[in-house]
């Protein structure tokens, strides 16, 4: 679709034009509209004239047949092409039936007469192009009339959040932000995205540039629901692409000139009820009349305290529309009858459920209406090809080997519960075995070991450098930087902190996630943490890693660890068989009384 808003936004950005110039954009639109108006009127008149001829021929044909073939309404037929333009569809027999203009048999006959006549118009295709431009300019003009207000609202919201000291909890996504992200996307960014860099900036860059492999049907369904002012929850197993799908919808919403806010709840400072009040008051007060803001909430279970605060202070205001992404089993816990964190917040929400290949199990949450979108082998294959294409370009593997490994991986692991994240890493793991340059394929734990070795030299227990981070992630616990350095006493906390801050700011492309605010380390995705132990089962186990880590933990750290094990045990139901086996292999540790004293 012709997106004049993106074009204008890019132009303004390049010219560094102040916001106040937005009013002049309307004048530009009027210039184009007036320039083409006479030409367009001639086209519409010619189409109506030819439509009348087509209608007369159909009427004669009906008489000739001498049966009960119906008579479409003449005025509907004369104006049919214009309604197609307004709805951005091509004329067809099926569309005429859907539009209740004619029955199936009538439509099939009359559409042939219409097309026959329209094609006799000189320069028909050029004229139609003018009409389409006119139609899209009219749509764009409505957006442009609101653009100065929207840009001013964004500026005010940012300033208000900053003045209240809560600007770090959410990010405003604007048309300019999306355009800048699109321009800055490169091959390296795409590679990082497909090796599961869920960083906000990386996702926005790749998705804005249309360099991902979108779940188009699901995205269209969400956009339709949002336009109807419905709240939406995206559900599915880990690694199914929920966050990427929500980012695609957010980028599209922002590009269309609507206020869009991204609010991740994992690894963030806890949002108090006071902060939630300030946040919601800011959005409601500064969103222009007649406009709304799309609030995208990611990973609410990992920020349950913040989620509860936001829910408790939810203002029930129509200016804020909610879109949230979370795993099925975690959503079930958030909606537990004893605490029911979704009650009165996502009332009457629509549930978009992402399913695996051939998955038939339905997911229900409370009384929400569910819409199911199954993964396809074709899409998964496209993602695996895209996520490993850089290896073919680098000459590490041949294209034939790449495709062979991808097909074998899909054949062996094409199960409903196997996530895209797992498929990507299983593919990389197999390609590494046959690569002409094995060193060019470094999995996360190897990259992390290389980073530590460059900074501190060789560490004897190098396989556990990633293992301790992965083991705690399996139990939903980020590893503190201080505990990591206690476990490996060759490492200096201050030096490591400095190096990580230098490398990870403003955005990370590293094998682990470093949160500077609370000084913690964790893998990019918990599925990768689980795969680490499966791929290295002859070298390291969760139990051995935890035993070694417990030796250097103090009482508070042990208590926090045991608490998280219990929480992890609560969400075992609904995990994939692989996850369940990993958790079962380590869960027995909680039964060891007074471990520190008896070690």
C-alpha positions in Angstrom: 0.0 0.0 0.0 1.2 3.5 -0.9 2.5 4.9 2.4 2.9 8.7 2.0 3.3 9.1 5.8 6.6 7.1 5.8 7.8 9.2 2.8 7.0 12.5 4.5 8.5 11.4 7.8 11.7 10.4 6.1 11.8 13.7 4.3 11.3 15.7 7.5 13.9 13.7 9.3 16.5 14.3 6.5 15.8 18.0 6.4 15.7 18.3 10.2 12.4 20.2 9.7 10.7 21.4 12.9 7.4 19.9 13.9 5.6 23.1 13.2 6.1 22.5 9.5 3.4 19.7 9.7 0.7 22.3 8.7 2.4 22.9 5.4 2.1 19.2 4.5 -1.6 19.6 4.1 -0.9 22.3 1.5 1.4 19.9 -0.4 -1.4 17.3 -0.3 -3.9 19.8 -1.7 -1.5 20.7 -4.5 -1.4 17.0 -5.7 -5.1 16.5 -5.2 -6.0 19.6 -7.3 -3.4 18.8 -9.9 -5.0 15.4 -10.8 -8.7 16.2 -10.1 -9.8 16.9 -13.7 -8.0 13.8 -15.0 -9.5 11.7 -12.3 -13.0 13.0 -13.0 -12.6 12.1 -16.7 -11.6 8.6 -15.7 -14.5 8.1 -13.4 -16.9 9.4 -16.0 -15.5 7.0 -18.6 -15.7 4.1 -16.3 -19.3 4.8 -15.4 -20.1 5.2 -19.1 -18.5 1.8 -20.0 -20.2 0.2 -16.9 -23.5 1.3 -18.3 -22.7 -0.4 -21.6 -21.7 -3.5 -19.7 -25.0 -3.5 -17.7 -27.0 -3.2 -21.0 -25.2 -6.1 -22.5 -25.8 -8.2 -19.4 -29.5 -7.3 -19.6 -29.7 -8.4 -23.2 -27.9 -11.6 -22.3 -30.5 -12.3 -19.5 -33.3 -11.9 -22.0 -31.6 -14.3 -24.4 -31.3 -16.9 -21.7 -35.0 -16.7 -20.8 -34.5 -18.1 -17.3 -34.4 -16.8 -13.7 -31.1 -15.1 -13.9 -31.3 -12.1 -11.6 -30.9 -8.4 -12.4 -28.2 -6.6 -10.4 -29.1 -3.0 -9.4 -27.9 -0.6 -12.1 -26.6 2.1 -9.7 -24.6 -0.5 -7.8 -23.0 -1.6 -11.0 -22.2 1.9 -12.2 -20.5 2.8 -8.9 -18.8 -0.6 -8.3 -15.3 0.4 -9.3 -15.4 3.4 -7.0 -16.4 1.2 -4.0 -13.4 -1.1 -4.9 -11.1 1.9 -4.8 -12.4 3.0 -1.4 -12.0 -0.5 0.0 -8.6 -1.1 -1.7 -9.7 -4.3 -3.4 -9.7 -5.4 -7.1 -13.1 -6.0 -8.8 -14.0 -9.7 -8.9 -17.0 -12.0 -9.0 -16.3 -13.1 -5.4 -16.1 -9.5 -4.2 -19.4 -8.7 -5.9 -21.0 -11.6 -4.0 -19.5 -10.5 -0.7 -20.6 -7.0 -1.3 -24.2 -8.2 -1.9 -24.3 -6.7 -5.4 -25.1 -9.9 -7.2 -25.5 -13.6 -6.8 -22.5 -15.9 -7.7 -23.9 -16.7 -11.2 -24.9 -13.1 -11.9 -21.5 -11.8 -10.8 -19.5 -14.2 -12.9 -21.3 -13.1 -16.0 -21.4 -9.4 -15.4 -17.8 -9.0 -14.2 -16.7 -10.3 -17.6 -18.7 -7.7 -19.4 -17.4 -5.0 -17.0 -13.7 -5.9 -17.6 -14.3 -6.1 -21.4 -15.7 -2.6 -21.5 -13.2 -1.0 -19.1 -10.2 -2.3 -21.1 -11.5 -0.3 -24.1 -10.8 3.0 -22.3 -7.6 4.6 -23.7 -4.7 4.6 -21.3 -6.9 2.7 -18.8 -4.0 1.4 -16.6 -2.4 4.9 -16.3 -5.8 6.4 -15.4 -6.4 3.8 -12.8 -3.0 4.6 -11.3 -4.1 8.2 -10.9 -7.3 7.2 -9.2 -5.4 4.9 -6.8 -3.0 7.7 -5.9 -6.0 10.0 -5.3 -7.6 7.4 -3.1 -4.5 7.0 -1.0 -3.9 10.7 -0.8 -7.3 11.1 0.7 -6.5 8.5 3.3 -3.1 10.1 4.0 -4.7 13.6 4.3 -6.7 12.4 7.3 -3.5 11.1 8.9 -1.6 14.3 8.1 -4.2 16.5 9.6 -3.6 14.7 12.9 0.2 14.4 12.6 1.2 17.7 14.2 -1.0 16.8 17.2 0.5 13.4 17.5 4.1 14.6 17.2 3.4 17.2 19.9 1.8 14.6 22.1 4.8 12.3 21.8 7.1 15.2 22.8 5.0 16.1 25.8 4.6 12.5 27.0 8.4 12.0 26.8 9.0 15.2 28.7 6.4 14.3 31.4 7.8 10.8 31.9 11.3 12.2 32.2 10.3 14.9 34.7 8.7 12.2 36.9 11.7 10.0 36.7 9.9 7.1 35.0 11.0 7.5 31.4 13.0 4.3 31.6 10.0 2.0 32.0 8.6 2.5 28.5 9.6 3.6 25.0 7.6 5.7 22.7 7.6 4.3 19.1 7.1 7.1 16.5 7.0 7.1 12.7 10.4 8.7 12.7 11.7 6.1 15.1 10.5 3.4 12.8 12.0 5.0 9.7 15.4 5.5 11.4 15.3 1.8 12.5 14.5 0.8 8.9 17.5 2.8 7.5 19.9 1.5 10.1 19.1 -2.3 9.5 22.0 -4.2 8.0 23.2 -7.8 7.5 24.7 -8.0 11.0 21.5 -6.8 12.6 19.5 -9.4 10.7 22.0 -12.1 11.8 21.7 -11.1 15.4 17.9 -11.0 15.2 17.7 -14.6 13.9 20.1 -15.8 16.5 17.5 -14.6 19.0 18.6 -11.1 20.0 15.4 -9.9 21.5 16.7 -6.5 22.2 14.1 -3.8 21.5 16.4 -1.9 19.1 17.4 -5.0 17.1 13.8 -6.2 16.7 12.6 -2.8 15.7 15.3 -2.4 13.0 14.7 -5.8 11.4 10.9 -5.7 11.5 10.8 -2.1 10.3 12.9 -3.1 7.3 10.6 -6.1 6.6 13.7 -8.3 6.9 11.9 -10.8 9.2 9.6 -13.6 8.1 6.3 -12.4 9.5 3.2 -14.4 10.5 1.1 -12.3 8.2 -2.3 -13.8 9.0 -1.9 -13.3 12.7 -0.6 -9.8 12.3 -3.5 -8.8 10.1 -6.0 -10.3 12.6 -4.4 -8.2 15.4 -4.4 -5.0 13.4 -8.1 -5.6 12.6 -9.0 -6.1 16.3 -7.0 -3.0 17.3 -8.9 -0.9 14.8 -12.1 -2.2 16.5 -10.7 -1.0 19.8 -10.4 -4.5 21.2 -7.7 -5.5 23.7 -5.6 -8.3 22.4 -3.5 -11.0 24.1 -0.9 -13.0 22.1 -0.3 -16.5 23.5 1.8 -19.4 22.5 4.7 -21.6 23.6 8.2 -20.2 24.2 10.0 -19.2 21.0 7.0 -19.1 18.8 7.5 -15.4 17.9 5.0 -13.7 20.1 7.2 -10.7 20.9 8.3 -10.3 17.3 4.7 -10.4 16.2 3.7 -7.7 18.7 6.7 -5.6 17.6 5.5 -5.9 14.0 2.0 -4.7 15.0 3.5 -1.8 17.1 5.8 -0.7 14.2 2.8 -0.7 11.8 0.6 1.2 14.2 3.3 3.8 14.8 4.0 4.2 11.0 0.3 4.8 10.5 0.5 7.9 12.7 -0.9 6.4 16.0 0.6 6.8 19.5 2.4 3.5 20.4 4.2 2.7 23.7 6.4 -0.4 24.3 6.4 -1.6 27.9 8.6 -4.6 28.6 8.3 -5.9 32.2 11.2 -8.4 32.3 14.5 -7.3 34.0 13.1 -3.9 34.8 13.0 -1.9 38.0 9.7 -2.8 39.7 6.9 -0.5 38.8 5.1 0.6 41.9 1.4 1.6 42.1 2.5 5.2 42.4 4.6 4.9 39.2 1.7 3.2 37.5 -0.6 6.0 38.4 1.8 8.6 37.0 2.3 6.6 33.8 -1.4 6.1 33.1 -2.3 9.7 34.0 0.4 11.0 31.6 -0.9 8.9 28.7 -4.6 9.9 29.3 -3.9 13.6 29.9 -1.6 14.1 26.9 -3.2 11.9 24.3 -5.2 14.3 22.0 -9.0 14.2 21.9 -10.2 11.6 19.4 -6.9 9.7 19.5 -5.8 6.7 21.4 -2.5 5.0 22.4 -1.6 1.4 21.9 0.2 0.0 25.0 2.3 -3.1 24.2 3.2 -5.1 27.3 5.9 -7.8 26.9 6.8 -10.6 29.4 4.4 -9.7 32.2 5.1 -12.9 34.1 8.8 -11.9 34.5 7.6 -8.7 36.1 4.7 -9.9 38.1 5.0 -7.2 40.8 5.0 -4.5 38.1 2.1 -6.2 36.3 0.1 -6.3 39.5 0.8 -2.6 40.1 -0.3 -1.7 36.6 -3.4 -3.9 36.9 -4.3 -2.4 40.3 -4.2 1.2 38.9 -5.7 0.5 35.5 -7.9 3.6 34.8 -10.5 1.9 32.5 -10.0 4.7 30.0 -10.9 4.2 26.3 -7.8 6.3 25.3 -5.5 3.3 26.1 -5.8 0.1 24.1 -3.9 -3.0 25.4 -1.8 -5.5 23.5 0.1 -8.1 25.4 2.4 -11.1 24.6 3.0 -14.0 27.0 3.4 -17.8 27.1 0.3 -19.9 27.5 1.3 -21.5 30.8 2.4 -18.2 32.3 -0.9 -16.5 31.3 -2.8 -19.2 33.1 -0.8 -18.4 36.3 -1.5 -14.7 35.8 -5.2 -15.5 35.6 -5.1 -17.8 38.6 -8.5 -17.7 40.5 -6.7 -16.8 43.7 -5.1 -13.7 42.4 -6.7 -13.2 38.9 -4.4 -10.5 37.7 -6.2 -10.1 34.4 -9.6 -9.4 36.0 -11.1 -6.0 35.1 -8.1 -5.2 33.0 -8.3 -7.3 29.9 -12.0 -7.7 30.0 -13.5 -8.9 26.7 -10.1 -9.3 25.2 -9.5 -11.3 22.1 -6.8 -14.1 22.3 -4.4 -14.7 19.4 -2.9 -18.1 19.9 0.2 -19.1 17.9 0.4 -22.9 17.5 3.1 -25.2 16.4 3.1 -27.4 13.3 0.1 -29.7 13.2 -0.8 -28.6 16.7 -4.5 -29.3 17.5 -4.6 -28.7 21.2 -6.7 -25.6 21.9 -5.8 -23.0 24.5 -8.5 -21.3 26.5 -8.1 -18.5 29.0 -11.2 -17.5 31.0 -14.0 -16.4 28.7 -11.8 -14.8 26.1 -12.5 -15.5 22.4 -9.6 -17.4 20.9 -8.2 -17.2 17.3 -5.8 -19.9 16.3 -2.9 -19.4 13.8 -0.8 -22.5 13.1 2.8 -22.5 12.1 3.6 -23.8 8.6 6.6 -25.8 7.5 7.1 -23.3 4.7 7.5 -20.4 7.1 9.8 -22.3 9.4 12.0 -23.3 6.5 12.2 -19.7 5.4 13.3 -18.6 8.9 15.9 -21.3 9.1 17.3 -20.4 5.7 17.4 -16.7 6.6 19.0 -17.4 10.0 21.9 -19.4 8.4 22.3 -17.6 5.1 25.3 -15.6 6.5 27.2 -18.9 6.8 26.7 -19.6 3.1 27.9 -16.0 2.2 31.0 -16.5 4.4 31.8 -19.8 2.7 31.6 -21.8 6.0 29.0 -24.1 4.5 27.7 -24.8 1.0 24.1 -24.0 0.1 23.5 -27.7 -0.5 24.6 -28.6 3.0 22.6 -25.7 4.4 19.4 -26.9 2.8 20.1 -30.6 3.7 20.6 -29.8 7.4 17.5 -27.6 7.4 15.4 -30.4 5.9 16.7 -33.0 8.3 16.1 -30.7 11.3 12.6 -30.0 10.2 11.9 -33.7 9.6 13.2 -34.7 13.0 12.0 -31.8 15.2 8.9 -30.6 13.3 6.7 -31.2 16.4 4.1 -28.8 17.7 6.0 -28.1 20.9 9.3 -27.4 19.3 9.9 -23.7 19.1 11.6 -21.7 16.4 14.4 -20.8 18.8 15.1 -24.4 19.3 15.0 -25.2 15.6 17.5 -22.3 14.8 20.0 -23.5 17.4 19.7 -27.2 16.5 20.3 -26.2 12.8 23.4 -24.2 13.8 24.7 -27.1 16.0 24.4 -29.5 13.1 26.0 -27.2 10.6 28.9 -26.6 12.9 29.7 -30.4 12.7 30.1 -30.2 8.9 31.4 -26.7 8.3 34.6 -26.1 6.5 35.3 -23.3 9.0 33.9 -24.6 12.3 35.2 -21.6 14.1 32.9 -19.3 12.1 29.9 -20.9 13.8 30.1 -19.9 17.5 27.2 -20.8 19.7 26.4 -18.5 22.6 28.4 -20.4 25.2 31.5 -20.3 23.0 31.1 -16.6 22.4 30.8 -16.0 26.1 33.9 -18.0 26.8 35.9 -16.1 24.2 34.8 -12.8 25.7 35.9 -13.8 29.2 39.2 -15.2 27.9 40.0 -12.0 26.0 39.5 -9.9 29.1 40.8 -12.2 31.8 42.8 -15.0 30.2 41.9 -18.7 30.2 39.6 -19.9 33.0 40.0 -23.6 33.9 36.2 -24.3 34.1 35.4 -22.5 30.9 32.4 -24.7 30.0 30.8 -23.5 33.2 31.3 -19.9 32.4 28.0 -20.0 30.5 26.7 -23.0 32.5 26.1 -21.1 35.8 24.2 -18.4 33.9 22.2 -21.0 32.0 21.4 -23.2 35.1 19.9 -20.3 37.0 17.9 -19.2 33.9 16.3 -22.7 33.8 15.0 -21.8 37.3 13.9 -18.3 36.1 16.7 -16.6 38.1 19.1 -14.0 36.7 22.7 -14.5 38.0 24.1 -11.6 39.9 27.5 -10.3 38.6 29.0 -10.6 42.1 27.9 -14.2 42.5 29.3 -15.0 39.0 32.7 -13.6 40.0 32.6 -15.4 43.4 32.1 -18.6 41.5 35.1 -17.8 39.3 37.6 -16.1 41.6 40.0 -15.4 38.7 37.5 -12.7 37.6 37.5 -9.2 39.0 34.0 -7.7 39.5 35.0 -4.1 38.9 36.8 -4.9 35.6 34.1 -7.2 34.3 31.4 -4.6 35.1 33.4 -1.9 33.3 33.9 -4.1 30.2 30.3 -5.2 30.1 29.1 -1.6 30.4 31.4 -0.6 27.5 30.2 -3.5 25.3 26.5 -3.6 26.1 25.7 0.1 25.8 23.5 1.3 24.1 22.4 -2.1 22.8 23.8 -5.6 23.1 24.6 -8.1 20.5 26.3 -10.4 23.0 25.7 -14.0 24.0 24.2 -13.1 27.3 22.0 -10.2 28.5 23.6 -7.8 31.0 21.2 -5.7 33.0 23.2 -2.7 34.2 20.4 -1.5 36.5 20.5 -4.6 38.8 23.9 -6.0 37.6 22.6 -9.4 36.5 23.5 -11.8 33.7 21.2 -14.3 31.9 21.0 -16.0 28.5 19.2 -14.4 25.6 16.4 -17.0 25.8 15.6 -19.7 28.3 15.3 -22.3 25.5 18.9 -21.6 24.6 19.8 -22.2 28.3 18.1 -25.6 28.1 19.8 -26.5 24.8 23.2 -25.7 26.3 22.9 -28.7 28.7 21.5 -31.0 26.0 24.3 -30.2 23.6 27.0 -30.5 26.3 25.5 -33.3 28.4 28.9 -35.2 28.3 30.7 -32.2 29.7 28.4 -30.6 32.2 25.0 -31.1 34.0 22.7 -28.8 35.8 23.2 -30.7 39.0 27.0 -30.3 38.9 26.8 -26.6 38.1 24.3 -26.0 41.0 26.4 -27.9 43.5 29.5 -25.9 42.6 27.5 -22.6 42.8 25.9 -23.5 46.1 29.4 -23.7 47.6 30.0 -20.0 47.1 26.4 -18.8 47.8 25.5 -17.0 51.1 22.3 -17.7 52.9 20.3 -14.9 51.2 21.4 -16.2 47.8 20.4 -19.8 48.6 17.0 -18.6 49.9 16.4 -16.7 46.7 17.5 -19.6 44.6 15.2 -22.1 46.4 12.2 -19.6 46.1 12.7 -19.5 42.4 12.9 -23.3 42.1 9.5 -23.5 43.8 8.1 -20.8 41.4 9.6 -22.8 38.4 8.0 -26.0 39.7 4.6 -24.2 39.6 4.9 -23.5 35.9 6.2 -27.0 34.9 2.7 -27.9 33.7 2.5 -27.0 30.0 6.3 -27.1 29.5 7.7 -29.0 26.5 8.9 -32.6 27.3 12.5 -31.3 26.9 12.0 -28.5 29.5 10.3 -30.9 31.9 13.2 -33.3 31.8 15.7 -30.6 32.5 13.8 -29.2 35.4 13.1 -32.7 36.9 16.9 -33.4 36.7 17.6 -30.6 39.1 14.5 -30.1 41.2 15.6 -32.7 43.8 18.1 -30.2 45.1 15.3 -28.4 47.1 14.9 -31.5 49.3 18.5 -31.4 50.6 18.3 -29.9 54.2 20.9 -27.5 55.3 23.0 -28.0 52.2 25.7 -25.5 53.2 26.4 -27.2 56.5 26.4 -30.7 55.1 28.4 -30.1 51.9 
